[in-house]
Amino acid sequence: YRYAQRGYQAGDMYAFGCGIAFTEVLDQAQAKLAVNHLRSKGLNVIAETDENTKRPYLVLLMNAKLQEMLSEVGINNIIQFKSSTLDEVVKEYTDSLISNTVEGVIILGDQTIYKWKGVEESYPDLFFNQLTDLYKIVRFTKPDRLEVMENIIKVATAARDIRKKKKEEKNVDILLTAAYKSAISKYPLLSEELEKIGESKRDDHVRKYCQRMEEEMKRDANGDNNFIRNIK
């Protein structure tokens, strides 16, 4: 995806946003108070809950204010972003997503985040049917925005055509490799983790690490049982 040409170098770290965790468990009212306080400072904030600990945390989505605050503390490796309308985004990136020269586009709204994936995404029947249903709604309610939906469906159709070809070739390994690379990119290397623990705990740690990778890879399955069966 020509990341190097766009200024992203292997081994460097880049800020896509920030997270705020709390030592104490906040109730909904406290979390809302924290969100409103940060929003009053010009930040774009989402309140989330950790699936494992059930503790609330806040996600600061990238915007000009967050960029300014990060720069003030010396964090300058920040993902490129710009303000655009949805029409402009779709017009600019449709062809790049179809040609696979761009992996995907992150679209941020007010307390919302969307991922518009390219042809590496599977776009299973459930997703595709939702898009076609939305197309029908837009056709009657906002016909002037129909081109946006047409291009989104165009990308989805191209992705499904590629997936169909891969399925016909029984090339599940490509999907598994992509899911595995995605999974390991979110955690430290196993070798690094093993260096920090005692010999007696290594086998148990390896087992838990494998389970964690398996669960992370399943997130990319999108209900594909053939994909899930091959995650071992």
Accessible surface in RSA format (square Angstrom, percent):
REM  Atomic radii and reference values for relative SASA: ProtOr
REM  Chains: A
REM  Algorithm: Lee & Richards
REM  Probe-radius: 1.40
REM  Slices: 20
REM RES _ NUM      All-atoms   Total-Side   Main-Chain    Non-polar    All polar
REM                ABS   REL    ABS   REL    ABS   REL    ABS   REL    ABS   REL
RES TYR A   1    81.82  38.2  42.29  24.1  39.53 102.9  40.17  30.2  41.65  51.3
RES ARG A   2   124.31  52.2 108.60  55.4  15.71  37.4  49.26  67.3  75.05  45.5
RES TYR A   3    94.60  44.2  91.20  51.9   3.40   8.8  79.14  59.5  15.46  19.1
RES ALA A   4    64.08  58.9  51.48  79.4  12.60  28.7  51.73  72.9  12.34  32.7
RES GLN A   5   144.25  80.7 103.46  75.6  40.79  97.1  47.37 100.8  96.88  73.5
RES ARG A   6    88.91  37.3  77.33  39.4  11.58  27.6  53.46  73.1  35.45  21.5
RES GLY A   7    47.38  58.4   0.00   N/A  47.38  58.4  30.68  84.2  16.70  37.4
RES TYR A   8    33.06  15.4  29.06  16.5   4.00  10.4  27.18  20.4   5.88   7.3
RES GLN A   9    93.11  52.1  87.58  64.0   5.53  13.2  36.99  78.7  56.12  42.6
RES ALA A  10   111.47 102.5  69.47 107.2  42.00  95.5  81.51 114.8  29.96  79.4
RES GLY A  11    81.10 100.0   0.00   N/A  81.10 100.0  41.80 114.7  39.30  88.0
RES ASP A  12    72.81  51.0  51.95  51.7  20.86  49.3   6.19  14.6  66.62  66.4
RES MET A  13   168.74  87.4 155.58 103.0  13.16  31.3 118.36 100.6  50.38  66.7
RES TYR A  14    53.62  25.0  28.61  16.3  25.01  65.1  28.53  21.4  25.10  30.9
RES ALA A  15    19.10  17.6  10.25  15.8   8.84  20.1  17.29  24.3   1.81   4.8
RES PHE A  16   131.19  65.6 116.12  71.9  15.07  39.2 116.25  70.5  14.94  42.8
RES GLY A  17    26.11  32.2   0.00   N/A  26.11  32.2  10.09  27.7  16.03  35.9
RES CYS A  18    40.44  30.6  28.16  31.4  12.29  28.9  18.43  46.7  22.02  23.7
RES GLY A  19    60.54  74.7   0.00   N/A  60.54  74.7  23.24  63.8  37.30  83.5
RES ILE A  20    55.58  31.6  51.43  38.3   4.15  10.0  54.84  39.5   0.74   2.0
RES ALA A  21    88.48  81.4  60.85  93.9  27.62  62.8  61.17  86.1  27.31  72.3
RES PHE A  22    56.50  28.3  41.61  25.8  14.90  38.8  46.42  28.1  10.09  28.9
RES THR A  23   132.46  94.2 106.79 108.3  25.67  61.2  91.13 122.4  41.33  62.5
RES GLU A  24   131.83  75.7 126.23  95.5   5.61  13.4  43.75  84.6  88.08  71.9
RES VAL A  25    95.19  62.6  71.74  64.9  23.45  56.5  71.74  62.3  23.45  63.6
RES LEU A  26    30.90  17.2  21.90  15.7   9.00  22.6  21.94  15.4   8.96  24.1
RES ASP A  27    83.12  58.2  72.31  72.0  10.81  25.6  45.75 107.7  37.37  37.3
RES GLN A  28   165.92  92.8 154.72 113.1  11.20  26.7  61.30 130.5 104.62  79.3
RES ALA A  29    74.42  68.4  58.78  90.7  15.64  35.6  66.44  93.6   7.98  21.1
RES GLN A  30    90.34  50.5  86.81  63.4   3.53   8.4  24.12  51.3  66.22  50.2
RES ALA A  31    10.97  10.1  10.97  16.9   0.00   0.0  10.97  15.4   0.00   0.0
RES LYS A  32   139.29  68.0 134.16  82.3   5.13  12.2  81.19  73.1  58.10  61.9
RES LEU A  33   128.71  71.7 126.30  90.4   2.41   6.1 128.23  90.1   0.48   1.3
RES ALA A  34    22.05  20.3  14.58  22.5   7.47  17.0  21.81  30.7   0.23   0.6
RES VAL A  35    10.25   6.7  10.25   9.3   0.00   0.0  10.25   8.9   0.00   0.0
RES ASN A  36    73.91  51.0  67.35  65.1   6.56  15.8  24.27  58.4  49.64  48.0
RES HIS A  37   102.46  56.0  95.64  66.5   6.82  17.4  60.46  62.3  42.00  48.9
RES LEU A  38    29.44  16.4  29.44  21.1   0.00   0.0  29.44  20.7   0.00   0.0
RES ARG A  39    85.03  35.7  69.85  35.6  15.18  36.1  12.05  16.5  72.98  44.2
RES SER A  40    89.22  75.4  45.74  61.0  43.48 100.2  51.12 108.9  38.10  53.4
RES LYS A  41   110.45  53.9  98.63  60.5  11.82  28.2  49.64  44.7  60.81  64.8
RES GLY A  42    40.86  50.4   0.00   N/A  40.86  50.4  31.97  87.7   8.89  19.9
RES LEU A  43     7.96   4.4   1.79   1.3   6.16  15.5   2.21   1.5   5.75  15.5
RES ASN A  44    20.32  14.0  18.13  17.5   2.18   5.3   8.85  21.3  11.47  11.1
RES VAL A  45     0.00   0.0   0.00   0.0   0.00   0.0   0.00   0.0   0.00   0.0
RES ILE A  46    24.85  14.1  23.34  17.4   1.51   3.6  24.85  17.9   0.00   0.0
RES ALA A  47    52.77  48.5  29.22  45.1  23.55  53.6  29.52  41.6  23.26  61.6
RES GLU A  48    73.48  42.2  67.98  51.4   5.49  13.1  10.40  20.1  63.08  51.5
RES THR A  49    78.86  56.1  61.12  62.0  17.74  42.3  33.68  45.2  45.18  68.3
RES ASP A  50    48.92  34.3  46.80  46.6   2.12   5.0   6.90  16.2  42.02  41.9
RES GLU A  51   116.69  67.0 101.34  76.7  15.35  36.6  51.05  98.8  65.63  53.6
RES ASN A  52   136.57  94.2 107.40 103.8  29.17  70.2  27.98  67.3 108.59 105.0
RES THR A  53    84.60  60.2  58.90  59.7  25.70  61.2  64.11  86.1  20.48  31.0
RES LYS A  54   141.47  69.0 128.89  79.1  12.58  29.9  87.66  78.9  53.81  57.3
RES ARG A  55    92.19  38.7  91.80  46.8   0.39   0.9  28.58  39.1  63.61  38.6
RES PRO A  56    18.58  13.5  15.97  14.6   2.61   9.5  15.97  13.2   2.61  16.2
RES TYR A  57    73.55  34.3  73.52  41.8   0.03   0.1  38.29  28.8  35.26  43.5
RES LEU A  58     1.29   0.7   1.29   0.9   0.00   0.0   1.29   0.9   0.00   0.0
RES VAL A  59    40.45  26.6  40.45  36.6   0.00   0.0  40.45  35.1   0.00   0.0
RES LEU A  60    10.86   6.0  10.79   7.7   0.07   0.2  10.79   7.6   0.07   0.2
RES LEU A  61     8.03   4.5   7.19   5.1   0.84   2.1   8.03   5.6   0.00   0.0
RES MET A  62     7.81   4.0   2.08   1.4   5.73  13.7   2.08   1.8   5.73   7.6
RES ASN A  63    36.15  24.9  34.46  33.3   1.70   4.1  23.64  56.9  12.51  12.1
RES ALA A  64    72.01  66.2  65.06 100.4   6.95  15.8  65.32  92.0   6.69  17.7
RES LYS A  65    69.35  33.8  64.74  39.7   4.61  11.0  27.32  24.6  42.03  44.8
RES LEU A  66     4.12   2.3   4.12   2.9   0.00   0.0   4.12   2.9   0.00   0.0
RES GLN A  67    72.02  40.3  72.02  52.6   0.00   0.0   7.22  15.4  64.80  49.1
RES GLU A  68    84.79  48.7  76.56  57.9   8.23  19.6  34.21  66.2  50.58  41.3
RES MET A  69    78.61  40.7  74.37  49.2   4.24  10.1  74.44  63.3   4.17   5.5
RES LEU A  70    13.14   7.3  13.11   9.4   0.04   0.1  13.14   9.2   0.00   0.0
RES SER A  71    51.20  43.3  36.67  48.9  14.53  33.5  25.19  53.6  26.01  36.4
RES GLU A  72   128.31  73.7  89.09  67.4  39.22  93.4  43.27  83.7  85.04  69.4
RES VAL A  73   109.95  72.3  77.04  69.7  32.90  79.3  86.20  74.9  23.74  64.4
RES GLY A  74    55.44  68.4   0.00   N/A  55.44  68.4  28.07  77.0  27.37  61.3
RES ILE A  75    77.27  44.0  73.86  55.0   3.41   8.2  77.27  55.6   0.00   0.0
RES ASN A  76   105.16  72.5  80.44  77.7  24.72  59.5  32.10  77.3  73.06  70.6
RES ASN A  77    68.52  47.3  63.78  61.6   4.74  11.4  11.60  27.9  56.92  55.0
RES ILE A  78    23.24  13.2   6.30   4.7  16.94  40.8   6.30   4.5  16.94  46.0
RES ILE A  79    38.12  21.7  36.41  27.1   1.71   4.1  36.41  26.2   1.71   4.6
RES GLN A  80   121.11  67.7  97.83  71.5  23.28  55.4  48.53 103.3  72.58  55.0
RES PHE A  81    80.27  40.2  46.66  28.9  33.62  87.5  56.48  34.2  23.80  68.1
RES LYS A  82   128.31  62.6  98.02  60.1  30.29  72.1  74.83  67.4  53.48  57.0
RES SER A  83   117.73  99.5  83.62 111.6  34.11  78.6  50.09 106.7  67.64  94.8
RES SER A  84    48.74  41.2   9.83  13.1  38.91  89.6   9.12  19.4  39.63  55.5
RES THR A  85    75.57  53.7  68.69  69.6   6.88  16.4  72.98  98.0   2.59   3.9
RES LEU A  86    76.71  42.7  66.91  47.9   9.80  24.6  69.20  48.6   7.51  20.2
RES ASP A  87    60.56  42.4  55.69  55.4   4.86  11.5  29.44  69.3  31.12  31.0
RES GLU A  88    95.44  54.8  89.94  68.0   5.50  13.1  40.44  78.2  55.00  44.9
RES VAL A  89    16.54  10.9  16.43  14.9   0.11   0.3  16.54  14.4   0.00   0.0
RES VAL A  90     2.45   1.6   2.45   2.2   0.00   0.0   2.45   2.1   0.00   0.0
RES LYS A  91   171.23  83.5 149.44  91.7  21.79  51.9  94.93  85.4  76.30  81.3
RES GLU A  92    85.58  49.1  60.74  46.0  24.83  59.1  38.76  75.0  46.82  38.2
RES TYR A  93    53.30  24.9  53.30  30.3   0.00   0.0  24.52  18.4  28.78  35.5
RES THR A  94     6.30   4.5   6.30   6.4   0.00   0.0   6.30   8.5   0.00   0.0
RES ASP A  95   110.05  77.1 106.20 105.7   3.85   9.1  37.78  88.9  72.27  72.1
RES SER A  96    30.50  25.8  28.27  37.7   2.23   5.1   2.11   4.5  28.40  39.8
RES LEU A  97     0.00   0.0   0.00   0.0   0.00   0.0   0.00   0.0   0.00   0.0
RES ILE A  98    52.38  29.8  43.23  32.2   9.15  22.1  43.23  31.1   9.15  24.8
RES SER A  99    70.68  59.7  40.04  53.4  30.64  70.6  47.02 100.1  23.66  33.1
RES ASN A 100    50.63  34.9  40.74  39.4   9.89  23.8  12.06  29.0  38.57  37.3
RES THR A 101    48.67  34.6  44.87  45.5   3.80   9.1  42.60  57.2   6.07   9.2
RES VAL A 102    22.62  14.9  22.61  20.5   0.02   0.0  22.61  19.6   0.02   0.0
RES GLU A 103    82.35  47.3  79.23  59.9   3.13   7.4  17.29  33.5  65.06  53.1
RES GLY A 104    28.43  35.1   0.00   N/A  28.43  35.1   8.56  23.5  19.87  44.5
RES VAL A 105    18.67  12.3  14.67  13.3   4.00   9.6  17.95  15.6   0.72   2.0
RES ILE A 106    87.07  49.5  63.13  47.0  23.94  57.7  63.13  45.5  23.94  65.0
RES ILE A 107    38.72  22.0  35.78  26.7   2.95   7.1  38.72  27.9   0.00   0.0
RES LEU A 108    62.99  35.1  31.51  22.5  31.49  79.2  31.52  22.1  31.47  84.7
RES GLY A 109    29.14  35.9   0.00   N/A  29.14  35.9  28.80  79.0   0.34   0.8
RES ASP A 110   100.16  70.2  76.64  76.3  23.52  55.6  41.40  97.4  58.77  58.6
RES GLN A 111    69.92  39.1  57.35  41.9  12.57  29.9  12.12  25.8  57.80  43.8
RES THR A 112    48.38  34.4  45.01  45.6   3.37   8.0  44.49  59.8   3.89   5.9
RES ILE A 113    80.68  45.9  60.53  45.1  20.15  48.6  60.53  43.6  20.15  54.7
RES TYR A 114   130.87  61.1 127.01  72.3   3.86  10.0  97.93  73.6  32.94  40.6
RES LYS A 115   140.30  68.4 111.04  68.1  29.27  69.7  54.27  48.8  86.04  91.6
RES TRP A 116    19.25   7.7  16.06   7.8   3.19   7.5  19.08  10.2   0.17   0.3
RES LYS A 117    79.37  38.7  78.32  48.1   1.06   2.5  37.97  34.2  41.40  44.1
RES GLY A 118     0.62   0.8   0.00   N/A   0.62   0.8   0.32   0.9   0.30   0.7
RES VAL A 119     7.58   5.0   2.80   2.5   4.78  11.5   2.80   2.4   4.78  13.0
RES GLU A 120    79.90  45.9  59.77  45.2  20.14  47.9  27.59  53.4  52.31  42.7
RES GLU A 121    31.13  17.9  23.68  17.9   7.44  17.7  11.82  22.9  19.31  15.8
RES SER A 122    13.86  11.7   9.02  12.0   4.84  11.2  11.16  23.8   2.70   3.8
RES TYR A 123    16.34   7.6  16.01   9.1   0.33   0.9  13.70  10.3   2.64   3.3
RES PRO A 124    30.43  22.2  22.64  20.6   7.80  28.3  30.43  25.1   0.00   0.0
RES ASP A 125    91.47  64.1  87.58  87.2   3.89   9.2  28.13  66.2  63.33  63.2
RES LEU A 126   116.15  64.7 110.44  79.0   5.72  14.4 113.43  79.7   2.72   7.3
RES PHE A 127    79.94  40.0  78.30  48.5   1.64   4.3  79.09  47.9   0.85   2.4
RES PHE A 128    37.91  19.0  37.91  23.5   0.00   0.0  37.91  23.0   0.00   0.0
RES ASN A 129    80.91  55.8  80.91  78.2   0.00   0.0  19.02  45.8  61.89  59.8
RES GLN A 130   102.76  57.5  95.74  70.0   7.02  16.7  36.43  77.5  66.34  50.3
RES LEU A 131    32.40  18.0  32.21  23.0   0.19   0.5  32.40  22.8   0.00   0.0
RES THR A 132    38.25  27.2  37.95  38.5   0.30   0.7  30.53  41.0   7.71  11.7
RES ASP A 133    75.67  53.0  73.70  73.4   1.97   4.7  22.81  53.7  52.86  52.7
RES LEU A 134    81.29  45.3  79.95  57.2   1.34   3.4  81.08  56.9   0.21   0.6
RES TYR A 135    50.30  23.5  50.30  28.6   0.00   0.0  27.00  20.3  23.30  28.7
RES LYS A 136   110.61  54.0 109.82  67.4   0.79   1.9  61.30  55.2  49.30  52.5
RES ILE A 137    99.94  56.9  94.64  70.5   5.30  12.8  99.94  72.0   0.00   0.0
RES VAL A 138    19.53  12.8  19.53  17.7   0.00   0.0  19.53  17.0   0.00   0.0
RES ARG A 139   105.68  44.4  97.89  49.9   7.80  18.6  32.58  44.5  73.10  44.3
RES PHE A 140   156.60  78.3 126.30  78.2  30.31  78.9 128.95  78.2  27.65  79.1
RES THR A 141    91.15  64.8  61.64  62.5  29.51  70.3  61.96  83.2  29.19  44.1
RES LYS A 142   120.29  58.7 118.95  73.0   1.34   3.2  67.46  60.7  52.83  56.3
RES PRO A 143    85.60  62.4  73.71  67.2  11.89  43.2  73.99  61.1  11.61  72.1
RES ASP A 144   118.33  82.9  82.98  82.6  35.35  83.6  52.23 122.9  66.11  65.9
RES ARG A 145    84.28  35.4  83.07  42.3   1.21   2.9  25.35  34.6  58.94  35.7
RES LEU A 146    32.21  17.9  32.05  22.9   0.16   0.4  32.05  22.5   0.16   0.4
RES GLU A 147   117.59  67.5 114.47  86.6   3.12   7.4  38.27  74.0  79.32  64.8
RES VAL A 148    11.44   7.5  10.95   9.9   0.50   1.2  11.44   9.9   0.00   0.0
RES MET A 149    10.41   5.4  10.41   6.9   0.00   0.0   2.72   2.3   7.69  10.2
RES GLU A 150    79.36  45.6  71.98  54.5   7.38  17.6  26.89  52.0  52.47  42.8
RES ASN A 151    18.93  13.1  18.93  18.3   0.00   0.0   0.09   0.2  18.84  18.2
RES ILE A 152    30.13  17.1  30.13  22.4   0.00   0.0  30.13  21.7   0.00   0.0
RES ILE A 153    30.25  17.2  30.25  22.5   0.00   0.0  30.25  21.8   0.00   0.0
RES LYS A 154   107.31  52.3 100.17  61.5   7.14  17.0  62.22  56.0  45.08  48.0
RES VAL A 155     0.00   0.0   0.00   0.0   0.00   0.0   0.00   0.0   0.00   0.0
RES ALA A 156     0.00   0.0   0.00   0.0   0.00   0.0   0.00   0.0   0.00   0.0
RES THR A 157    55.19  39.3  54.97  55.7   0.22   0.5  49.31  66.2   5.88   8.9
RES ALA A 158    19.92  18.3  14.22  21.9   5.70  13.0  18.81  26.5   1.11   2.9
RES ALA A 159     0.32   0.3   0.00   0.0   0.32   0.7   0.00   0.0   0.32   0.8
RES ARG A 160    69.57  29.2  65.22  33.2   4.35  10.4  15.16  20.7  54.41  33.0
RES ASP A 161    87.33  61.2  79.28  78.9   8.05  19.0  26.98  63.5  60.35  60.2
RES ILE A 162    64.02  36.4  63.34  47.2   0.68   1.6  64.02  46.1   0.00   0.0
RES ARG A 163    48.25  20.3  46.84  23.9   1.41   3.4  20.80  28.4  27.45  16.6
RES LYS A 164   132.26  64.5 127.85  78.4   4.41  10.5  74.44  67.0  57.82  61.6
RES LYS A 165   128.06  62.5 126.62  77.7   1.44   3.4  69.94  63.0  58.12  61.9
RES LYS A 166    34.07  16.6  34.07  20.9   0.00   0.0  25.85  23.3   8.22   8.8
RES LYS A 167   150.93  73.6 136.26  83.6  14.67  34.9  85.88  77.3  65.04  69.3
RES GLU A 168   119.88  68.8  87.91  66.5  31.97  76.1  48.64  94.1  71.24  58.2
RES GLU A 169   103.89  59.6  74.98  56.7  28.92  68.8  42.58  82.4  61.32  50.1
RES LYS A 170   178.90  87.3 155.46  95.4  23.44  55.8 100.71  90.6  78.19  83.3
RES ASN A 171    42.40  29.2  37.68  36.4   4.72  11.4   7.69  18.5  34.71  33.5
RES VAL A 172    26.58  17.5  25.46  23.0   1.12   2.7  26.03  22.6   0.55   1.5
RES ASP A 173   103.42  72.4 101.48 101.0   1.94   4.6  28.21  66.4  75.21  75.0
RES ILE A 174    76.40  43.5  71.55  53.3   4.86  11.7  75.23  54.2   1.18   3.2
RES LEU A 175    33.97  18.9  31.53  22.6   2.44   6.1  32.04  22.5   1.93   5.2
RES LEU A 176    25.21  14.0  24.63  17.6   0.57   1.4  24.89  17.5   0.31   0.8
RES THR A 177    66.54  47.3  61.75  62.6   4.79  11.4  41.88  56.3  24.66  37.3
RES ALA A 178    49.62  45.6  38.82  59.9  10.80  24.6  44.20  62.2   5.42  14.4
RES ALA A 179     3.65   3.4   0.84   1.3   2.81   6.4   2.82   4.0   0.82   2.2
RES TYR A 180   104.95  49.0 104.95  59.7   0.00   0.0  67.20  50.5  37.75  46.5
RES LYS A 181   130.33  63.6 126.01  77.3   4.31  10.3  72.96  65.7  57.37  61.1
RES SER A 182    40.38  34.1  32.27  43.1   8.11  18.7  24.63  52.5  15.75  22.1
RES ALA A 183     0.82   0.8   0.21   0.3   0.61   1.4   0.65   0.9   0.18   0.5
RES ILE A 184    45.55  25.9  41.10  30.6   4.45  10.7  41.10  29.6   4.45  12.1
RES SER A 185    88.70  75.0  47.77  63.8  40.93  94.3  46.15  98.3  42.55  59.6
RES LYS A 186   117.48  57.3  83.99  51.5  33.50  79.8  65.48  58.9  52.01  55.4
RES TYR A 187    68.86  32.2  55.59  31.6  13.27  34.5  34.20  25.7  34.67  42.7
RES PRO A 188    70.26  51.2  59.78  54.5  10.48  38.1  69.64  57.5   0.62   3.8
RES LEU A 189    96.09  53.5  95.08  68.0   1.01   2.6  95.24  66.9   0.85   2.3
RES LEU A 190    48.92  27.2  45.42  32.5   3.50   8.8  45.42  31.9   3.50   9.4
RES SER A 191    66.18  55.9  58.80  78.5   7.38  17.0  47.97 102.1  18.21  25.5
RES GLU A 192    80.37  46.1  79.36  60.0   1.00   2.4  27.54  53.3  52.83  43.1
RES GLU A 193    22.51  12.9  20.58  15.6   1.94   4.6  16.07  31.1   6.44   5.3
RES LEU A 194    22.01  12.3  20.78  14.9   1.24   3.1  20.78  14.6   1.24   3.3
RES GLU A 195   147.95  84.9 110.55  83.6  37.40  89.1  45.47  87.9 102.48  83.7
RES LYS A 196   168.42  82.2 130.73  80.2  37.70  89.8  89.75  80.8  78.67  83.8
RES ILE A 197    50.96  29.0  30.05  22.4  20.91  50.4  37.95  27.3  13.01  35.3
RES GLY A 198    41.61  51.3   0.00   N/A  41.61  51.3  33.41  91.7   8.19  18.3
RES GLU A 199   140.23  80.5 122.64  92.8  17.58  41.9  64.03 123.9  76.19  62.2
RES SER A 200   109.01  92.1  67.86  90.6  41.16  94.8  58.44 124.4  50.57  70.9
RES LYS A 201   135.97  66.3 133.99  82.2   1.98   4.7  78.15  70.3  57.82  61.6
RES ARG A 202    79.36  33.3  79.36  40.5   0.00   0.0   7.33  10.0  72.03  43.7
RES ASP A 203   124.99  87.6 116.21 115.7   8.78  20.8  38.60  90.8  86.40  86.2
RES ASP A 204    59.87  41.9  54.51  54.3   5.37  12.7  27.98  65.9  31.89  31.8
RES HIS A 205    47.13  25.8  45.35  31.5   1.79   4.6  32.76  33.8  14.37  16.7
RES VAL A 206    51.43  33.8  51.43  46.6   0.00   0.0  51.43  44.7   0.00   0.0
RES ARG A 207   117.58  49.4 111.37  56.8   6.22  14.8  65.85  90.0  51.73  31.4
RES LYS A 208   113.07  55.2 108.45  66.5   4.62  11.0  59.96  54.0  53.11  56.6
RES TYR A 209    16.98   7.9  14.49   8.2   2.50   6.5  12.80   9.6   4.19   5.2
RES CYS A 210    69.91  52.9  64.32  71.7   5.59  13.1  26.38  66.8  43.53  46.9
RES GLN A 211    91.87  51.4  89.63  65.5   2.24   5.3  35.97  76.6  55.90  42.4
RES ARG A 212    82.78  34.8  74.60  38.0   8.17  19.5  40.38  55.2  42.40  25.7
RES MET A 213    10.88   5.6  10.88   7.2   0.00   0.0  10.88   9.3   0.00   0.0
RES GLU A 214    42.54  24.4  40.81  30.9   1.72   4.1   8.92  17.3  33.61  27.4
RES GLU A 215   101.63  58.4  98.76  74.7   2.88   6.8  44.45  86.0  57.19  46.7
RES GLU A 216    15.97   9.2  13.68  10.3   2.30   5.5   1.82   3.5  14.16  11.6
RES MET A 217    17.39   9.0  17.33  11.5   0.06   0.1   9.35   7.9   8.05  10.7
RES LYS A 218    70.15  34.2  59.80  36.7  10.35  24.6  24.88  22.4  45.27  48.2
RES ARG A 219   143.99  60.5 114.44  58.3  29.55  70.4  47.29  64.6  96.71  58.6
RES ASP A 220    62.02  43.4  49.02  48.8  13.00  30.8  17.33  40.8  44.69  44.6
RES ALA A 221     3.31   3.0   1.16   1.8   2.16   4.9   1.27   1.8   2.05   5.4
RES ASN A 222    50.20  34.6  22.81  22.0  27.38  65.9  15.31  36.8  34.89  33.7
RES GLY A 223    63.48  78.3   0.00   N/A  63.48  78.3  36.09  99.1  27.39  61.3
RES ASP A 224    37.85  26.5  29.13  29.0   8.72  20.6  17.42  41.0  20.43  20.4
RES ASN A 225    97.85  67.5  94.06  90.9   3.79   9.1  15.86  38.2  81.99  79.2
RES ASN A 226    55.50  38.3  53.79  52.0   1.72   4.1  15.20  36.6  40.30  39.0
RES PHE A 227     8.64   4.3   8.04   5.0   0.60   1.6   8.12   4.9   0.53   1.5
RES ILE A 228    57.01  32.4  54.17  40.4   2.84   6.8  54.17  39.0   2.84   7.7
RES ARG A 229   159.91  67.1 136.90  69.8  23.00  54.8  72.79  99.5  87.12  52.8
RES ASN A 230    66.86  46.1  50.19  48.5  16.67  40.1   6.83  16.4  60.02  58.0
RES ILE A 231     5.50   3.1   3.81   2.8   1.69   4.1   5.05   3.6   0.45   1.2
RES LYS A 232   207.15 101.1 131.22  80.5  75.93 180.8 124.59 112.1  82.56  87.9
END  Absolute sums over single chains surface
CHAIN  1 A    15999.7      13306.0       2693.7       8890.4       7109.3
END  Absolute sums over all chains
TOTAL         15999.7      13306.0       2693.7       8890.4       7109.3
